Amino acid sequence: MNRMPVSSSNLRAVGYDPDTRTLEVEFLNGGLYSYSGVPASVYAGLMSASSHGSYFNVNIKKASYPFKKLR
């Protein structure tokens, strides 16, 4: 999956596959996670947020989407 770099103090890059509704988030510390069942609207909100990290914490992490650590 292609990931787009984002300007954030915590996130490095974000990718999204609309067919599978899978969101990949790469962190500055090198961690890479895949979140499943994420609607396209949530991805769009993340990419347009003034703070990508804050949006991620509230709308993805705390929303308890199933995830797996890829690295």
Rosetta constraint file for C-alpha pairs under 8 A:
AtomPair CA 1 CA 15 HARMONIC 6.43 0.50
AtomPair CA 1 CA 16 HARMONIC 7.36 0.50
AtomPair CA 1 CA 17 HARMONIC 7.39 0.50
AtomPair CA 1 CA 24 HARMONIC 7.96 0.50
AtomPair CA 2 CA 15 HARMONIC 5.76 0.50
AtomPair CA 2 CA 16 HARMONIC 7.85 0.50
AtomPair CA 3 CA 13 HARMONIC 5.55 0.50
AtomPair CA 3 CA 14 HARMONIC 4.84 0.50
AtomPair CA 3 CA 15 HARMONIC 3.98 0.50
AtomPair CA 3 CA 16 HARMONIC 7.46 0.50
AtomPair CA 3 CA 24 HARMONIC 7.50 0.50
AtomPair CA 4 CA 13 HARMONIC 5.13 0.50
AtomPair CA 4 CA 14 HARMONIC 5.29 0.50
AtomPair CA 4 CA 15 HARMONIC 6.08 0.50
AtomPair CA 5 CA 12 HARMONIC 5.73 0.50
AtomPair CA 5 CA 13 HARMONIC 4.04 0.50
AtomPair CA 5 CA 14 HARMONIC 6.49 0.50
AtomPair CA 6 CA 11 HARMONIC 6.80 0.50
AtomPair CA 6 CA 12 HARMONIC 5.75 0.50
AtomPair CA 6 CA 13 HARMONIC 5.28 0.50
AtomPair CA 6 CA 14 HARMONIC 7.06 0.50
AtomPair CA 6 CA 47 HARMONIC 7.88 0.50
AtomPair CA 6 CA 52 HARMONIC 7.54 0.50
AtomPair CA 7 CA 11 HARMONIC 7.42 0.50
AtomPair CA 7 CA 12 HARMONIC 7.13 0.50
AtomPair CA 7 CA 52 HARMONIC 7.57 0.50
AtomPair CA 8 CA 12 HARMONIC 6.77 0.50
AtomPair CA 8 CA 51 HARMONIC 7.06 0.50
AtomPair CA 8 CA 52 HARMONIC 6.17 0.50
AtomPair CA 8 CA 53 HARMONIC 6.32 0.50
AtomPair CA 9 CA 28 HARMONIC 7.69 0.50
AtomPair CA 9 CA 53 HARMONIC 7.26 0.50
AtomPair CA 10 CA 27 HARMONIC 5.92 0.50
AtomPair CA 10 CA 28 HARMONIC 5.64 0.50
AtomPair CA 10 CA 29 HARMONIC 7.89 0.50
AtomPair CA 10 CA 53 HARMONIC 6.10 0.50
AtomPair CA 11 CA 25 HARMONIC 7.20 0.50
AtomPair CA 11 CA 26 HARMONIC 6.10 0.50
AtomPair CA 11 CA 27 HARMONIC 4.34 0.50
AtomPair CA 11 CA 28 HARMONIC 5.47 0.50
AtomPair CA 11 CA 52 HARMONIC 7.37 0.50
AtomPair CA 11 CA 53 HARMONIC 6.41 0.50
AtomPair CA 12 CA 25 HARMONIC 7.77 0.50
AtomPair CA 12 CA 26 HARMONIC 5.45 0.50
AtomPair CA 12 CA 27 HARMONIC 5.03 0.50
AtomPair CA 12 CA 28 HARMONIC 5.06 0.50
AtomPair CA 13 CA 25 HARMONIC 6.10 0.50
AtomPair CA 13 CA 26 HARMONIC 5.13 0.50
AtomPair CA 13 CA 27 HARMONIC 7.03 0.50
AtomPair CA 14 CA 23 HARMONIC 7.26 0.50
AtomPair CA 14 CA 24 HARMONIC 5.67 0.50
AtomPair CA 14 CA 25 HARMONIC 4.74 0.50
AtomPair CA 14 CA 26 HARMONIC 6.28 0.50
AtomPair CA 15 CA 23 HARMONIC 5.78 0.50
AtomPair CA 15 CA 24 HARMONIC 4.99 0.50
AtomPair CA 15 CA 25 HARMONIC 6.60 0.50
AtomPair CA 16 CA 21 HARMONIC 7.08 0.50
AtomPair CA 16 CA 22 HARMONIC 5.72 0.50
AtomPair CA 16 CA 23 HARMONIC 4.54 0.50
AtomPair CA 16 CA 24 HARMONIC 6.22 0.50
AtomPair CA 16 CA 43 HARMONIC 7.09 0.50
AtomPair CA 17 CA 21 HARMONIC 5.55 0.50
AtomPair CA 17 CA 22 HARMONIC 5.25 0.50
AtomPair CA 17 CA 23 HARMONIC 6.61 0.50
AtomPair CA 18 CA 22 HARMONIC 6.88 0.50
AtomPair CA 18 CA 39 HARMONIC 7.86 0.50
AtomPair CA 18 CA 40 HARMONIC 6.36 0.50
AtomPair CA 20 CA 36 HARMONIC 7.72 0.50
AtomPair CA 20 CA 37 HARMONIC 7.51 0.50
AtomPair CA 21 CA 36 HARMONIC 6.11 0.50
AtomPair CA 21 CA 37 HARMONIC 5.11 0.50
AtomPair CA 21 CA 38 HARMONIC 5.16 0.50
AtomPair CA 21 CA 39 HARMONIC 6.04 0.50
AtomPair CA 21 CA 40 HARMONIC 6.99 0.50
AtomPair CA 22 CA 34 HARMONIC 6.66 0.50
AtomPair CA 22 CA 35 HARMONIC 5.65 0.50
AtomPair CA 22 CA 36 HARMONIC 4.65 0.50
AtomPair CA 22 CA 37 HARMONIC 6.20 0.50
AtomPair CA 22 CA 38 HARMONIC 6.08 0.50
AtomPair CA 23 CA 34 HARMONIC 5.66 0.50
AtomPair CA 23 CA 35 HARMONIC 5.02 0.50
AtomPair CA 23 CA 36 HARMONIC 6.45 0.50
AtomPair CA 23 CA 38 HARMONIC 6.50 0.50
AtomPair CA 23 CA 43 HARMONIC 7.41 0.50
AtomPair CA 24 CA 32 HARMONIC 7.02 0.50
AtomPair CA 24 CA 33 HARMONIC 5.63 0.50
AtomPair CA 24 CA 34 HARMONIC 4.45 0.50
AtomPair CA 24 CA 35 HARMONIC 6.25 0.50
AtomPair CA 25 CA 32 HARMONIC 5.74 0.50
AtomPair CA 25 CA 33 HARMONIC 5.35 0.50
AtomPair CA 25 CA 34 HARMONIC 6.51 0.50
AtomPair CA 26 CA 30 HARMONIC 6.65 0.50
AtomPair CA 26 CA 31 HARMONIC 5.80 0.50
AtomPair CA 26 CA 32 HARMONIC 4.40 0.50
AtomPair CA 26 CA 33 HARMONIC 6.52 0.50
AtomPair CA 27 CA 31 HARMONIC 5.22 0.50
AtomPair CA 27 CA 32 HARMONIC 6.31 0.50
AtomPair CA 30 CA 71 HARMONIC 7.62 0.50
AtomPair CA 31 CA 69 HARMONIC 7.52 0.50
AtomPair CA 31 CA 70 HARMONIC 7.61 0.50
AtomPair CA 31 CA 71 HARMONIC 5.50 0.50
AtomPair CA 32 CA 69 HARMONIC 6.08 0.50
AtomPair CA 32 CA 70 HARMONIC 5.34 0.50
AtomPair CA 32 CA 71 HARMONIC 5.20 0.50
AtomPair CA 33 CA 67 HARMONIC 6.66 0.50
AtomPair CA 33 CA 68 HARMONIC 5.70 0.50
AtomPair CA 33 CA 69 HARMONIC 4.52 0.50
AtomPair CA 33 CA 70 HARMONIC 5.42 0.50
AtomPair CA 33 CA 71 HARMONIC 7.22 0.50
AtomPair CA 34 CA 67 HARMONIC 5.38 0.50
AtomPair CA 34 CA 68 HARMONIC 5.42 0.50
AtomPair CA 34 CA 69 HARMONIC 6.48 0.50
AtomPair CA 34 CA 70 HARMONIC 6.83 0.50
AtomPair CA 35 CA 65 HARMONIC 6.04 0.50
AtomPair CA 35 CA 66 HARMONIC 5.70 0.50
AtomPair CA 35 CA 67 HARMONIC 4.31 0.50
AtomPair CA 35 CA 68 HARMONIC 6.79 0.50
AtomPair CA 36 CA 65 HARMONIC 6.25 0.50
AtomPair CA 36 CA 66 HARMONIC 5.61 0.50
AtomPair CA 36 CA 67 HARMONIC 6.23 0.50
AtomPair CA 37 CA 65 HARMONIC 6.73 0.50
AtomPair CA 37 CA 66 HARMONIC 7.52 0.50
AtomPair CA 38 CA 42 HARMONIC 6.58 0.50
AtomPair CA 38 CA 43 HARMONIC 7.23 0.50
AtomPair CA 38 CA 65 HARMONIC 7.08 0.50
AtomPair CA 39 CA 43 HARMONIC 6.72 0.50
AtomPair CA 40 CA 44 HARMONIC 6.12 0.50
AtomPair CA 41 CA 45 HARMONIC 6.07 0.50
AtomPair CA 42 CA 46 HARMONIC 6.16 0.50
AtomPair CA 42 CA 59 HARMONIC 7.29 0.50
AtomPair CA 42 CA 60 HARMONIC 7.87 0.50
AtomPair CA 43 CA 47 HARMONIC 6.26 0.50
AtomPair CA 44 CA 48 HARMONIC 6.18 0.50
AtomPair CA 45 CA 49 HARMONIC 5.82 0.50
AtomPair CA 45 CA 55 HARMONIC 7.76 0.50
AtomPair CA 46 CA 52 HARMONIC 5.78 0.50
AtomPair CA 46 CA 55 HARMONIC 5.91 0.50
AtomPair CA 46 CA 56 HARMONIC 6.54 0.50
AtomPair CA 47 CA 52 HARMONIC 6.87 0.50
AtomPair CA 48 CA 52 HARMONIC 7.92 0.50
AtomPair CA 49 CA 55 HARMONIC 6.53 0.50
AtomPair CA 51 CA 55 HARMONIC 6.23 0.50
AtomPair CA 52 CA 56 HARMONIC 6.01 0.50
AtomPair CA 53 CA 57 HARMONIC 6.22 0.50
AtomPair CA 54 CA 58 HARMONIC 6.28 0.50
AtomPair CA 55 CA 59 HARMONIC 5.69 0.50
AtomPair CA 55 CA 60 HARMONIC 7.49 0.50
AtomPair CA 56 CA 60 HARMONIC 5.08 0.50
AtomPair CA 56 CA 61 HARMONIC 6.16 0.50
AtomPair CA 57 CA 61 HARMONIC 4.88 0.50
AtomPair CA 57 CA 62 HARMONIC 5.98 0.50
AtomPair CA 58 CA 62 HARMONIC 5.33 0.50
AtomPair CA 58 CA 63 HARMONIC 6.97 0.50
AtomPair CA 59 CA 63 HARMONIC 5.60 0.50
AtomPair CA 60 CA 64 HARMONIC 6.64 0.50
AtomPair CA 60 CA 65 HARMONIC 6.46 0.50
AtomPair CA 61 CA 65 HARMONIC 6.91 0.50
